[in-house]
Amino acid sequence: MQKCVRAMDGTHVSVRPPKQATQAYKSRKAIVTTNVSCVCNMDMQFIYVHAGWEGSANDSRVLEEA
């Protein structure tokens, strides 16, 4: 069965990392976040979720690693 990608997007979710890691998790808007990427199939079911990148990570870097 072939999987067909319907939608792919990323978002930033607010987090509270340990104090020594706070700087790495600051997004370009200076908000402390983690970067989450998701992919849905044609039935709008999540078929892939990648969470945990620091908010400061560039979207292209997250996509490349996923």
mmCIF file as Biopython writes it, N, C-alpha, C and O atoms, coordinates in Angstrom:
data_model
#
loop_
_atom_site.group_PDB
_atom_site.id
_atom_site.type_symbol
_atom_site.label_atom_id
_atom_site.label_alt_id
_atom_site.label_comp_id
_atom_site.label_asym_id
_atom_site.label_entity_id
_atom_site.label_seq_id
_atom_site.pdbx_PDB_ins_code
_atom_site.Cartn_x
_atom_site.Cartn_y
_atom_site.Cartn_z
_atom_site.occupancy
_atom_site.B_iso_or_equiv
_atom_site.auth_seq_id
_atom_site.auth_asym_id
_atom_site.pdbx_PDB_model_num
ATOM 1   N N  . MET A ? 1  ? 0.843  -1.186 0.000  1.0 0.0 1  A 1 
ATOM 2   C CA . MET A ? 1  ? 0.000  0.000  0.000  1.0 0.0 1  A 1 
ATOM 3   C C  . MET A ? 1  ? 0.885  1.245  0.000  1.0 0.0 1  A 1 
ATOM 4   O O  . MET A ? 1  ? 1.785  1.374  0.829  1.0 0.0 1  A 1 
ATOM 5   N N  . GLN A ? 2  ? 0.630  2.133  -0.909 1.0 0.0 2  A 1 
ATOM 6   C CA . GLN A ? 2  ? 1.414  3.346  -1.042 1.0 0.0 2  A 1 
ATOM 7   C C  . GLN A ? 2  ? 0.833  4.440  -0.151 1.0 0.0 2  A 1 
ATOM 8   O O  . GLN A ? 2  ? -0.376 4.667  -0.135 1.0 0.0 2  A 1 
ATOM 9   N N  . LYS A ? 3  ? 1.705  5.108  0.585  1.0 0.0 3  A 1 
ATOM 10  C CA . LYS A ? 3  ? 1.272  6.223  1.425  1.0 0.0 3  A 1 
ATOM 11  C C  . LYS A ? 3  ? 1.379  7.509  0.632  1.0 0.0 3  A 1 
ATOM 12  O O  . LYS A ? 3  ? 2.387  7.761  -0.029 1.0 0.0 3  A 1 
ATOM 13  N N  . CYS A ? 4  ? 0.354  8.306  0.700  1.0 0.0 4  A 1 
ATOM 14  C CA . CYS A ? 4  ? 0.335  9.565  -0.020 1.0 0.0 4  A 1 
ATOM 15  C C  . CYS A ? 4  ? 0.278  10.703 0.994  1.0 0.0 4  A 1 
ATOM 16  O O  . CYS A ? 4  ? -0.581 10.713 1.876  1.0 0.0 4  A 1 
ATOM 17  N N  . VAL A ? 5  ? 1.180  11.647 0.869  1.0 0.0 5  A 1 
ATOM 18  C CA . VAL A ? 5  ? 1.219  12.776 1.785  1.0 0.0 5  A 1 
ATOM 19  C C  . VAL A ? 5  ? 0.173  13.807 1.368  1.0 0.0 5  A 1 
ATOM 20  O O  . VAL A ? 5  ? 0.121  14.232 0.214  1.0 0.0 5  A 1 
ATOM 21  N N  . ARG A ? 6  ? -0.642 14.192 2.313  1.0 0.0 6  A 1 
ATOM 22  C CA . ARG A ? 6  ? -1.673 15.194 2.078  1.0 0.0 6  A 1 
ATOM 23  C C  . ARG A ? 6  ? -1.200 16.574 2.542  1.0 0.0 6  A 1 
ATOM 24  O O  . ARG A ? 6  ? -1.373 17.571 1.840  1.0 0.0 6  A 1 
ATOM 25  N N  . ALA A ? 7  ? -0.607 16.613 3.720  1.0 0.0 7  A 1 
ATOM 26  C CA . ALA A ? 7  ? -0.172 17.892 4.271  1.0 0.0 7  A 1 
ATOM 27  C C  . ALA A ? 7  ? 1.053  17.690 5.148  1.0 0.0 7  A 1 
ATOM 28  O O  . ALA A ? 7  ? 1.203  16.675 5.828  1.0 0.0 7  A 1 
ATOM 29  N N  . MET A ? 8  ? 1.921  18.691 5.110  1.0 0.0 8  A 1 
ATOM 30  C CA . MET A ? 8  ? 3.120  18.667 5.937  1.0 0.0 8  A 1 
ATOM 31  C C  . MET A ? 8  ? 3.354  20.073 6.447  1.0 0.0 8  A 1 
ATOM 32  O O  . MET A ? 8  ? 3.329  21.031 5.674  1.0 0.0 8  A 1 
ATOM 33  N N  . ASP A ? 9  ? 3.584  20.202 7.756  1.0 0.0 9  A 1 
ATOM 34  C CA . ASP A ? 9  ? 3.776  21.536 8.323  1.0 0.0 9  A 1 
ATOM 35  C C  . ASP A ? 9  ? 4.532  21.419 9.634  1.0 0.0 9  A 1 
ATOM 36  O O  . ASP A ? 9  ? 4.668  20.333 10.197 1.0 0.0 9  A 1 
ATOM 37  N N  . GLY A ? 10 ? 5.009  22.525 10.096 1.0 0.0 10 A 1 
ATOM 38  C CA . GLY A ? 10 ? 5.705  22.596 11.367 1.0 0.0 10 A 1 
ATOM 39  C C  . GLY A ? 10 ? 5.142  23.721 12.198 1.0 0.0 10 A 1 
ATOM 40  O O  . GLY A ? 10 ? 4.550  24.660 11.668 1.0 0.0 10 A 1 
ATOM 41  N N  . THR A ? 11 ? 5.324  23.628 13.498 1.0 0.0 11 A 1 
ATOM 42  C CA . THR A ? 11 ? 4.857  24.666 14.399 1.0 0.0 11 A 1 
ATOM 43  C C  . THR A ? 11 ? 5.770  24.717 15.612 1.0 0.0 11 A 1 
ATOM 44  O O  . THR A ? 11 ? 6.560  23.803 15.844 1.0 0.0 11 A 1 
ATOM 45  N N  . HIS A ? 12 ? 5.659  25.760 16.361 1.0 0.0 12 A 1 
ATOM 46  C CA . HIS A ? 12 ? 6.425  25.907 17.598 1.0 0.0 12 A 1 
ATOM 47  C C  . HIS A ? 12 ? 5.458  25.764 18.776 1.0 0.0 12 A 1 
ATOM 48  O O  . HIS A ? 12 ? 4.377  26.354 18.783 1.0 0.0 12 A 1 
ATOM 49  N N  . VAL A ? 13 ? 5.865  24.976 19.763 1.0 0.0 13 A 1 
ATOM 50  C CA . VAL A ? 13 ? 5.055  24.734 20.950 1.0 0.0 13 A 1 
ATOM 51  C C  . VAL A ? 13 ? 5.830  25.250 22.157 1.0 0.0 13 A 1 
ATOM 52  O O  . VAL A ? 13 ? 7.013  24.947 22.308 1.0 0.0 13 A 1 
ATOM 53  N N  . SER A ? 14 ? 5.178  26.021 23.011 1.0 0.0 14 A 1 
ATOM 54  C CA . SER A ? 14 ? 5.828  26.565 24.205 1.0 0.0 14 A 1 
ATOM 55  C C  . SER A ? 14 ? 6.290  25.446 25.125 1.0 0.0 14 A 1 
ATOM 56  O O  . SER A ? 14 ? 5.578  24.463 25.330 1.0 0.0 14 A 1 
ATOM 57  N N  . VAL A ? 15 ? 7.502  25.604 25.684 1.0 0.0 15 A 1 
ATOM 58  C CA . VAL A ? 15 ? 8.074  24.603 26.589 1.0 0.0 15 A 1 
ATOM 59  C C  . VAL A ? 15 ? 8.772  25.298 27.751 1.0 0.0 15 A 1 
ATOM 60  O O  . VAL A ? 15 ? 8.984  26.511 27.732 1.0 0.0 15 A 1 
ATOM 61  N N  . ARG A ? 16 ? 9.124  24.509 28.760 1.0 0.0 16 A 1 
ATOM 62  C CA . ARG A ? 16 ? 9.916  24.987 29.893 1.0 0.0 16 A 1 
ATOM 63  C C  . ARG A ? 16 ? 11.107 24.051 30.069 1.0 0.0 16 A 1 
ATOM 64  O O  . ARG A ? 16 ? 11.066 23.135 30.891 1.0 0.0 16 A 1 
ATOM 65  N N  . PRO A ? 17 ? 12.169 24.281 29.298 1.0 0.0 17 A 1 
ATOM 66  C CA . PRO A ? 17 ? 13.350 23.426 29.412 1.0 0.0 17 A 1 
ATOM 67  C C  . PRO A ? 17 ? 14.126 23.762 30.691 1.0 0.0 17 A 1 
ATOM 68  O O  . PRO A ? 17 ? 13.829 24.764 31.341 1.0 0.0 17 A 1 
ATOM 69  N N  . PRO A ? 18 ? 15.108 22.944 31.057 1.0 0.0 18 A 1 
ATOM 70  C CA . PRO A ? 18 ? 15.964 23.287 32.195 1.0 0.0 18 A 1 
ATOM 71  C C  . PRO A ? 18 ? 16.625 24.648 31.962 1.0 0.0 18 A 1 
ATOM 72  O O  . PRO A ? 18 ? 16.901 25.019 30.821 1.0 0.0 18 A 1 
ATOM 73  N N  . LYS A ? 19 ? 16.877 25.389 33.042 1.0 0.0 19 A 1 
ATOM 74  C CA . LYS A ? 19 ? 17.424 26.746 32.914 1.0 0.0 19 A 1 
ATOM 75  C C  . LYS A ? 19 ? 18.681 26.818 32.063 1.0 0.0 19 A 1 
ATOM 76  O O  . LYS A ? 19 ? 18.861 27.782 31.319 1.0 0.0 19 A 1 
ATOM 77  N N  . GLN A ? 20 ? 19.566 25.811 32.156 1.0 0.0 20 A 1 
ATOM 78  C CA . GLN A ? 20 ? 20.809 25.851 31.383 1.0 0.0 20 A 1 
ATOM 79  C C  . GLN A ? 20 ? 20.568 25.655 29.884 1.0 0.0 20 A 1 
ATOM 80  O O  . GLN A ? 20 ? 21.471 25.918 29.089 1.0 0.0 20 A 1 
ATOM 81  N N  . ALA A ? 21 ? 19.380 25.201 29.474 1.0 0.0 21 A 1 
ATOM 82  C CA . ALA A ? 21 ? 19.081 24.966 28.052 1.0 0.0 21 A 1 
ATOM 83  C C  . ALA A ? 21 ? 18.145 26.017 27.462 1.0 0.0 21 A 1 
ATOM 84  O O  . ALA A ? 21 ? 17.830 25.960 26.273 1.0 0.0 21 A 1 
ATOM 85  N N  . THR A ? 22 ? 17.706 26.956 28.258 1.0 0.0 22 A 1 
ATOM 86  C CA . THR A ? 22 ? 16.703 27.931 27.808 1.0 0.0 22 A 1 
ATOM 87  C C  . THR A ? 22 ? 17.135 28.684 26.553 1.0 0.0 22 A 1 
ATOM 88  O O  . THR A ? 22 ? 16.323 28.873 25.648 1.0 0.0 22 A 1 
ATOM 89  N N  . GLN A ? 23 ? 18.385 29.114 26.479 1.0 0.0 23 A 1 
ATOM 90  C CA . GLN A ? 23 ? 18.846 29.916 25.333 1.0 0.0 23 A 1 
ATOM 91  C C  . GLN A ? 23 ? 18.672 29.167 24.019 1.0 0.0 23 A 1 
ATOM 92  O O  . GLN A ? 23 ? 18.255 29.765 23.027 1.0 0.0 23 A 1 
ATOM 93  N N  . ALA A ? 24 ? 18.978 27.886 23.986 1.0 0.0 24 A 1 
ATOM 94  C CA . ALA A ? 24 ? 18.861 27.098 22.751 1.0 0.0 24 A 1 
ATOM 95  C C  . ALA A ? 24 ? 17.414 26.973 22.289 1.0 0.0 24 A 1 
ATOM 96  O O  . ALA A ? 24 ? 17.152 26.826 21.096 1.0 0.0 24 A 1 
ATOM 97  N N  . TYR A ? 25 ? 16.486 27.030 23.217 1.0 0.0 25 A 1 
ATOM 98  C CA . TYR A ? 25 ? 15.071 26.851 22.878 1.0 0.0 25 A 1 
ATOM 99  C C  . TYR A ? 25 ? 14.359 28.158 22.531 1.0 0.0 25 A 1 
ATOM 100 O O  . TYR A ? 25 ? 13.161 28.145 22.248 1.0 0.0 25 A 1 
ATOM 101 N N  . LYS A ? 26 ? 15.073 29.284 22.550 1.0 0.0 26 A 1 
ATOM 102 C CA . LYS A ? 26 ? 14.450 30.556 22.176 1.0 0.0 26 A 1 
ATOM 103 C C  . LYS A ? 26 ? 14.306 30.625 20.665 1.0 0.0 26 A 1 
ATOM 104 O O  . LYS A ? 26 ? 15.281 30.469 19.930 1.0 0.0 26 A 1 
ATOM 105 N N  . SER A ? 27 ? 13.079 30.862 20.207 1.0 0.0 27 A 1 
ATOM 106 C CA . SER A ? 27 ? 12.811 30.977 18.775 1.0 0.0 27 A 1 
ATOM 107 C C  . SER A ? 27 ? 13.300 32.342 18.276 1.0 0.0 27 A 1 
ATOM 108 O O  . SER A ? 27 ? 13.782 33.163 19.056 1.0 0.0 27 A 1 
ATOM 109 N N  . ARG A ? 28 ? 13.169 32.567 16.979 1.0 0.0 28 A 1 
ATOM 110 C CA . ARG A ? 28 ? 13.609 33.857 16.422 1.0 0.0 28 A 1 
ATOM 111 C C  . ARG A ? 28 ? 12.788 35.019 16.966 1.0 0.0 28 A 1 
ATOM 112 O O  . ARG A ? 28 ? 13.179 36.178 16.828 1.0 0.0 28 A 1 
ATOM 113 N N  . LYS A ? 29 ? 11.657 34.713 17.580 1.0 0.0 29 A 1 
ATOM 114 C CA . LYS A ? 29 ? 10.823 35.747 18.200 1.0 0.0 29 A 1 
ATOM 115 C C  . LYS A ? 29 ? 11.077 35.842 19.700 1.0 0.0 29 A 1 
ATOM 116 O O  . LYS A ? 29 ? 10.321 36.494 20.421 1.0 0.0 29 A 1 
ATOM 117 N N  . ALA A ? 30 ? 12.160 35.180 20.179 1.0 0.0 30 A 1 
ATOM 118 C CA . ALA A ? 30 ? 12.588 35.194 21.583 1.0 0.0 30 A 1 
ATOM 119 C C  . ALA A ? 30 ? 11.591 34.517 22.524 1.0 0.0 30 A 1 
ATOM 120 O O  . ALA A ? 30 ? 11.554 34.820 23.717 1.0 0.0 30 A 1 
ATOM 121 N N  . ILE A ? 31 ? 10.786 33.606 21.988 1.0 0.0 31 A 1 
ATOM 122 C CA . ILE A ? 31 ? 9.856  32.824 22.800 1.0 0.0 31 A 1 
ATOM 123 C C  . ILE A ? 31 ? 10.483 31.439 22.985 1.0 0.0 31 A 1 
ATOM 124 O O  . ILE A ? 31 ? 11.052 30.893 22.040 1.0 0.0 31 A 1 
ATOM 125 N N  . VAL A ? 32 ? 10.386 30.870 24.178 1.0 0.0 32 A 1 
ATOM 126 C CA . VAL A ? 32 ? 10.975 29.562 24.452 1.0 0.0 32 A 1 
ATOM 127 C C  . VAL A ? 32 ? 10.023 28.478 23.928 1.0 0.0 32 A 1 
ATOM 128 O O  . VAL A ? 32 ? 8.926  28.288 24.454 1.0 0.0 32 A 1 
ATOM 129 N N  . THR A ? 33 ? 10.470 27.771 22.874 1.0 0.0 33 A 1 
ATOM 130 C CA . THR A ? 33 ? 9.617  26.787 22.197 1.0 0.0 33 A 1 
ATOM 131 C C  . THR A ? 33 ? 10.402 25.546 21.787 1.0 0.0 33 A 1 
ATOM 132 O O  . THR A ? 33 ? 11.632 25.523 21.826 1.0 0.0 33 A 1 
ATOM 133 N N  . THR A ? 34 ? 9.655  24.515 21.393 1.0 0.0 34 A 1 
ATOM 134 C CA . THR A ? 34 ? 10.224 23.362 20.707 1.0 0.0 34 A 1 
ATOM 135 C C  . THR A ? 34 ? 9.587  23.305 19.328 1.0 0.0 34 A 1 
ATOM 136 O O  . THR A ? 34 ? 8.429  23.686 19.156 1.0 0.0 34 A 1 
ATOM 137 N N  . ASN A ? 35 ? 10.331 22.835 18.361 1.0 0.0 35 A 1 
ATOM 138 C CA . ASN A ? 35 ? 9.876  22.786 16.974 1.0 0.0 35 A 1 
ATOM 139 C C  . ASN A ? 35 ? 9.245  21.419 16.707 1.0 0.0 35 A 1 
ATOM 140 O O  . ASN A ? 35 ? 9.878  20.393 16.958 1.0 0.0 35 A 1 
ATOM 141 N N  . VAL A ? 36 ? 8.020  21.388 16.206 1.0 0.0 36 A 1 
ATOM 142 C CA . VAL A ? 36 ? 7.302  20.143 15.931 1.0 0.0 36 A 1 
ATOM 143 C C  . VAL A ? 36 ? 6.891  20.113 14.459 1.0 0.0 36 A 1 
ATOM 144 O O  . VAL A ? 36 ? 6.277  21.059 13.965 1.0 0.0 36 A 1 
ATOM 145 N N  . SER A ? 37 ? 7.231  19.020 13.757 1.0 0.0 37 A 1 
ATOM 146 C CA . SER A ? 37 ? 6.844  18.836 12.358 1.0 0.0 37 A 1 
ATOM 147 C C  . SER A ? 37 ? 5.885  17.657 12.263 1.0 0.0 37 A 1 
ATOM 148 O O  . SER A ? 37 ? 6.082  16.641 12.929 1.0 0.0 37 A 1 
ATOM 149 N N  . CYS A ? 38 ? 4.844  17.788 11.436 1.0 0.0 38 A 1 
ATOM 150 C CA . CYS A ? 38 ? 3.837  16.736 11.285 1.0 0.0 38 A 1 
ATOM 151 C C  . CYS A ? 38 ? 3.522  16.505 9.807  1.0 0.0 38 A 1 
ATOM 152 O O  . CYS A ? 38 ? 3.582  17.424 8.990  1.0 0.0 38 A 1 
ATOM 153 N N  . VAL A ? 39 ? 3.185  15.251 9.485  1.0 0.0 39 A 1 
ATOM 154 C CA . VAL A ? 39 ? 2.765  14.888 8.132  1.0 0.0 39 A 1 
ATOM 155 C C  . VAL A ? 39 ? 1.453  14.127 8.253  1.0 0.0 39 A 1 
ATOM 156 O O  . VAL A ? 39 ? 1.317  13.242 9.097  1.0 0.0 39 A 1 
ATOM 157 N N  . CYS A ? 40 ? 0.478  14.479 7.397  1.0 0.0 40 A 1 
ATOM 158 C CA . CYS A ? 40 ? -0.823 13.800 7.362  1.0 0.0 40 A 1 
ATOM 159 C C  . CYS A ? 40 ? -0.990 13.088 6.030  1.0 0.0 40 A 1 
ATOM 160 O O  . CYS A ? 40 ? -0.429 13.506 5.017  1.0 0.0 40 A 1 
ATOM 161 N N  . ASN A ? 41 ? -1.776 11.993 6.038  1.0 0.0 41 A 1 
ATOM 162 C CA . ASN A ? 41 ? -2.074 11.292 4.785  1.0 0.0 41 A 1 
ATOM 163 C C  . ASN A ? 41 ? -3.374 11.824 4.192  1.0 0.0 41 A 1 
ATOM 164 O O  . ASN A ? 41 ? -3.929 12.802 4.693  1.0 0.0 41 A 1 
ATOM 165 N N  . MET A ? 42 ? -3.860 11.194 3.140  1.0 0.0 42 A 1 
ATOM 166 C CA . MET A ? 42 ? -5.072 11.655 2.453  1.0 0.0 42 A 1 
ATOM 167 C C  . MET A ? 42 ? -6.323 11.571 3.326  1.0 0.0 42 A 1 
ATOM 168 O O  . MET A ? 42 ? -7.313 12.252 3.059  1.0 0.0 42 A 1 
ATOM 169 N N  . ASP A ? 43 ? -6.283 10.735 4.370  1.0 0.0 43 A 1 
ATOM 170 C CA . ASP A ? 43 ? -7.408 10.619 5.302  1.0 0.0 43 A 1 
ATOM 171 C C  . ASP A ? 43 ? -7.253 11.558 6.495  1.0 0.0 43 A 1 
ATOM 172 O O  . ASP A ? 43 ? -7.981 11.451 7.482  1.0 0.0 43 A 1 
ATOM 173 N N  . MET A ? 44 ? -6.292 12.482 6.391  1.0 0.0 44 A 1 
ATOM 174 C CA . MET A ? 44 ? -5.995 13.457 7.446  1.0 0.0 44 A 1 
ATOM 175 C C  . MET A ? 44 ? -5.615 12.780 8.768  1.0 0.0 44 A 1 
ATOM 176 O O  . MET A ? 44 ? -5.950 13.271 9.846  1.0 0.0 44 A 1 
ATOM 177 N N  . GLN A ? 45 ? -4.914 11.652 8.670  1.0 0.0 45 A 1 
ATOM 178 C CA . GLN A ? 45 ? -4.377 10.964 9.835  1.0 0.0 45 A 1 
ATOM 179 C C  . GLN A ? 45 ? -2.888 11.292 9.909  1.0 0.0 45 A 1 
ATOM 180 O O  . GLN A ? 45 ? -2.203 11.340 8.887  1.0 0.0 45 A 1 
ATOM 181 N N  . PHE A ? 46 ? -2.399 11.517 11.119 1.0 0.0 46 A 1 
ATOM 182 C CA . PHE A ? 46 ? -0.973 11.763 11.281 1.0 0.0 46 A 1 
ATOM 183 C C  . PHE A ? 46 ? -0.213 10.485 10.950 1.0 0.0 46 A 1 
ATOM 184 O O  . PHE A ? 46 ? -0.476 9.430  11.527 1.0 0.0 46 A 1 
ATOM 185 N N  . ILE A ? 47 ? 0.724  10.586 10.024 1.0 0.0 47 A 1 
ATOM 186 C CA . ILE A ? 47 ? 1.547  9.427  9.698  1.0 0.0 47 A 1 
ATOM 187 C C  . ILE A ? 47 ? 2.999  9.646  10.138 1.0 0.0 47 A 1 
ATOM 188 O O  . ILE A ? 47 ? 3.809  8.720  10.105 1.0 0.0 47 A 1 
ATOM 189 N N  . TYR A ? 48 ? 3.320  10.873 10.549 1.0 0.0 48 A 1 
ATOM 190 C CA . TYR A ? 48 ? 4.659  11.163 11.038 1.0 0.0 48 A 1 
ATOM 191 C C  . TYR A ? 48 ? 4.614  12.409 11.910 1.0 0.0 48 A 1 
ATOM 192 O O  . TYR A ? 48 ? 4.021  13.418 11.529 1.0 0.0 48 A 1 
ATOM 193 N N  . VAL A ? 49 ? 5.240  12.338 13.079 1.0 0.0 49 A 1 
ATOM 194 C CA . VAL A ? 49 ? 5.381  13.491 13.975 1.0 0.0 49 A 1 
ATOM 195 C C  . VAL A ? 49 ? 6.818  13.497 14.472 1.0 0.0 49 A 1 
ATOM 196 O O  . VAL A ? 49 ? 7.320  12.486 14.963 1.0 0.0 49 A 1 
ATOM 197 N N  . HIS A ? 50 ? 7.467  14.627 14.342 1.0 0.0 50 A 1 
ATOM 198 C CA . HIS A ? 50 ? 8.856  14.767 14.780 1.0 0.0 50 A 1 
ATOM 199 C C  . HIS A ? 50 ? 8.915  15.961 15.734 1.0 0.0 50 A 1 
ATOM 200 O O  . HIS A ? 50 ? 8.750  17.104 15.307 1.0 0.0 50 A 1 
ATOM 201 N N  . ALA A ? 51 ? 9.149  15.703 17.018 1.0 0.0 51 A 1 
ATOM 202 C CA . ALA A ? 51 ? 9.168  16.769 18.020 1.0 0.0 51 A 1 
ATOM 203 C C  . ALA A ? 51 ? 10.493 16.742 18.773 1.0 0.0 51 A 1 
ATOM 204 O O  . ALA A ? 51 ? 11.172 15.717 18.827 1.0 0.0 51 A 1 
ATOM 205 N N  . GLY A ? 52 ? 10.842 17.872 19.345 1.0 0.0 52 A 1 
ATOM 206 C CA . GLY A ? 52 ? 11.999 17.909 20.208 1.0 0.0 52 A 1 
ATOM 207 C C  . GLY A ? 52 ? 13.120 18.835 19.796 1.0 0.0 52 A 1 
ATOM 208 O O  . GLY A ? 52 ? 14.005 19.119 20.603 1.0 0.0 52 A 1 
ATOM 209 N N  . TRP A ? 53 ? 13.110 19.320 18.553 1.0 0.0 53 A 1 
ATOM 210 C CA . TRP A ? 53 ? 14.144 20.264 18.151 1.0 0.0 53 A 1 
ATOM 211 C C  . TRP A ? 53 ? 13.989 21.564 18.914 1.0 0.0 53 A 1 
ATOM 212 O O  . TRP A ? 53 ? 12.874 21.985 19.221 1.0 0.0 53 A 1 
ATOM 213 N N  . GLU A ? 54 ? 15.106 22.198 19.219 1.0 0.0 54 A 1 
ATOM 214 C CA . GLU A ? 54 ? 15.064 23.489 19.898 1.0 0.0 54 A 1 
ATOM 215 C C  . GLU A ? 54 ? 14.351 24.522 19.034 1.0 0.0 54 A 1 
ATOM 216 O O  . GLU A ? 54 ? 14.384 24.447 17.806 1.0 0.0 54 A 1 
ATOM 217 N N  . GLY A ? 55 ? 13.714 25.477 19.677 1.0 0.0 55 A 1 
ATOM 218 C CA . GLY A ? 55 ? 13.019 26.530 18.948 1.0 0.0 55 A 1 
ATOM 219 C C  . GLY A ? 55 ? 13.929 27.355 18.066 1.0 0.0 55 A 1 
ATOM 220 O O  . GLY A ? 55 ? 13.470 27.980 17.110 1.0 0.0 55 A 1 
ATOM 221 N N  . SER A ? 56 ? 15.234 27.365 18.380 1.0 0.0 56 A 1 
ATOM 222 C CA . SER A ? 56 ? 16.180 28.139 17.583 1.0 0.0 56 A 1 
ATOM 223 C C  . SER A ? 56 ? 16.592 27.411 16.296 1.0 0.0 56 A 1 
ATOM 224 O O  . SER A ? 56 ? 17.230 28.003 15.426 1.0 0.0 56 A 1 
ATOM 225 N N  . ALA A ? 57 ? 16.229 26.129 16.178 1.0 0.0 57 A 1 
ATOM 226 C CA . ALA A ? 57 ? 16.602 25.351 14.980 1.0 0.0 57 A 1 
ATOM 227 C C  . ALA A ? 57 ? 15.840 25.854 13.756 1.0 0.0 57 A 1 
ATOM 228 O O  . ALA A ? 57 ? 14.637 26.107 13.825 1.0 0.0 57 A 1 
ATOM 229 N N  . ASN A ? 58 ? 16.544 25.995 12.646 1.0 0.0 58 A 1 
ATOM 230 C CA . ASN A ? 58 ? 15.940 26.433 11.393 1.0 0.0 58 A 1 
ATOM 231 C C  . ASN A ? 58 ? 15.032 25.330 10.845 1.0 0.0 58 A 1 
ATOM 232 O O  . ASN A ? 58 ? 15.359 24.149 10.961 1.0 0.0 58 A 1 
ATOM 233 N N  . ASP A ? 59 ? 13.903 25.701 10.252 1.0 0.0 59 A 1 
ATOM 234 C CA . ASP A ? 59 ? 12.949 24.732 9.714  1.0 0.0 59 A 1 
ATOM 235 C C  . ASP A ? 59 ? 13.585 23.789 8.704  1.0 0.0 59 A 1 
ATOM 236 O O  . ASP A ? 59 ? 13.259 22.602 8.681  1.0 0.0 59 A 1 
ATOM 237 N N  . SER A ? 60 ? 14.493 24.299 7.865  1.0 0.0 60 A 1 
ATOM 238 C CA . SER A ? 60 ? 15.127 23.446 6.872  1.0 0.0 60 A 1 
ATOM 239 C C  . SER A ? 60 ? 16.026 22.407 7.531  1.0 0.0 60 A 1 
ATOM 240 O O  . SER A ? 60 ? 16.155 21.293 7.024  1.0 0.0 60 A 1 
ATOM 241 N N  . ARG A ? 61 ? 16.638 22.750 8.635  1.0 0.0 61 A 1 
ATOM 242 C CA . ARG A ? 61 ? 17.470 21.806 9.388  1.0 0.0 61 A 1 
ATOM 243 C C  . ARG A ? 61 ? 16.617 20.702 9.986  1.0 0.0 61 A 1 
ATOM 244 O O  . ARG A ? 61 ? 17.001 19.532 9.957  1.0 0.0 61 A 1 
ATOM 245 N N  . VAL A ? 62 ? 15.471 21.061 10.522 1.0 0.0 62 A 1 
ATOM 246 C CA . VAL A ? 62 ? 14.547 20.075 11.104 1.0 0.0 62 A 1 
ATOM 247 C C  . VAL A ? 62 ? 14.035 19.141 10.019 1.0 0.0 62 A 1 
ATOM 248 O O  . VAL A ? 62 ? 13.995 17.926 10.217 1.0 0.0 62 A 1 
ATOM 249 N N  . LEU A ? 63 ? 13.642 19.694 8.872  1.0 0.0 63 A 1 
ATOM 250 C CA . LEU A ? 63 ? 13.136 18.887 7.752  1.0 0.0 63 A 1 
ATOM 251 C C  . LEU A ? 63 ? 14.223 17.931 7.242  1.0 0.0 63 A 1 
ATOM 252 O O  . LEU A ? 63 ? 13.944 16.762 6.974  1.0 0.0 63 A 1 
ATOM 253 N N  . GLU A ? 64 ? 15.433 18.417 7.111  1.0 0.0 64 A 1 
ATOM 254 C CA . GLU A ? 64 ? 16.527 17.575 6.630  1.0 0.0 64 A 1 
ATOM 255 C C  . GLU A ? 64 ? 16.770 16.395 7.576  1.0 0.0 64 A 1 
ATOM 256 O O  . GLU A ? 64 ? 17.011 15.279 7.117  1.0 0.0 64 A 1 
ATOM 257 N N  . GLU A ? 65 ? 16.711 16.628 8.861  1.0 0.0 65 A 1 
ATOM 258 C CA . GLU A ? 65 ? 16.945 15.571 9.847  1.0 0.0 65 A 1 
ATOM 259 C C  . GLU A ? 65 ? 15.788 14.570 9.891  1.0 0.0 65 A 1 
ATOM 260 O O  . GLU A ? 65 ? 15.993 13.383 10.147 1.0 0.0 65 A 1 
ATOM 261 N N  . ALA A ? 66 ? 14.580 15.057 9.640  1.0 0.0 66 A 1 
ATOM 262 C CA . ALA A ? 66 ? 13.391 14.177 9.682  1.0 0.0 66 A 1 
ATOM 263 C C  . ALA A ? 66 ? 13.438 13.194 8.532  1.0 0.0 66 A 1 
ATOM 264 O O  . ALA A ? 66 ? 12.536 12.370 8.387  1.0 0.0 66 A 1 
#
